[in-house]
Amino acid sequence: MSVPLVLLAYLAVGGAYLVVLPAITFFYLKQRWYIASSIERVMMYFLVFLLFPGLLLLSPFLNFRPEKRPLEG
């Protein structure tokens, strides 16, 4: 009976590490990348280092390119 509980715990922790936390980090980086202070930027780099496998897993599906600027003519 404890084996399914352990498997469920592993799936929950693995899912959080590979999907949930990297997705939150992606959206946080998108919002704050250009206006972050130096301390906040260190925290961003740490999150990218810590969650790198999950960010690598999600990167083909998320695209956060800057929006096109309107050209005045």
Secondary structure, DSSP 8 states (H G I E B T S, - for coil): -HHHHHHHHHHHHHHIIIIIHHHHHHHHHHHHTTT--HHHHHHHHHHHHHTHHHHHHHTTT------------
